[in-house]
Amino acid sequence: MKILGVTACPTGVAHTYMSAEALEKEAKARGYEVKVETQGSIGIENEITEEDLKGADVVILTKDIAIKNKERFQGIPTVNVAITDLIKKTSALLDKIEEHLKKNK
C-alpha cells in the first residue's frame, strides 16, 4: 500500500511532527510505502510531489486546521483525522483504512 499524509496543527510545532512520525513509523512497520508532508510553523517540509501522487492508495490529512493545496489529492481516497487521533490511534486508523480499501477494490 502507498500512503501519503499531510499533518498540520494550530501552532505548527510539536503535534505536526509527532503525528508525521507516528504515521511513518506504523506504515513502515507494516511494510507500506509512506510519505508525510508537514505544514508547520516553518512552512511546508517534505512536500508531496506530482510523482509521489502516482499510485497512492490513500491520503491521510489532519483536520485541526486547513491543509494547503489539498486540491492536488482529487481522485485519491482521502481520510480526514484529528491530529491527536493520528498520534495516539495510528494502528487502529490504518486497520480501518486497510479494511475499507479491501472492501472497495
Stockholm file with secondary structure:
# STOCKHOLM 1.0

chainA/1-105         MKILGVTACPTGVAHTYMSAEALEKEAKARGYEVKVETQGSIGIENEITEEDLKGADVVILTKDIAIKNKERFQGIPTVNVAITDLIKKTSALLDKIEEHLKKNK
#=GR chainA/1-105 SS CEEEEEECCSSSSHHHHHHHHHHHHHHHHTTCEEEEEEEETTEEESCCCHHHHTTCCEEEEECSSCCTTGGGGTTSCEEEECHHHHHHSHHHHHHHHHHHHHHTC
#=GC SS_cons         CEEEEEECCSSSSHHHHHHHHHHHHHHHHTTCEEEEEEEETTEEESCCCHHHHTTCCEEEEECSSCCTTGGGGTTSCEEEECHHHHHHSHHHHHHHHHHHHHHTC
//
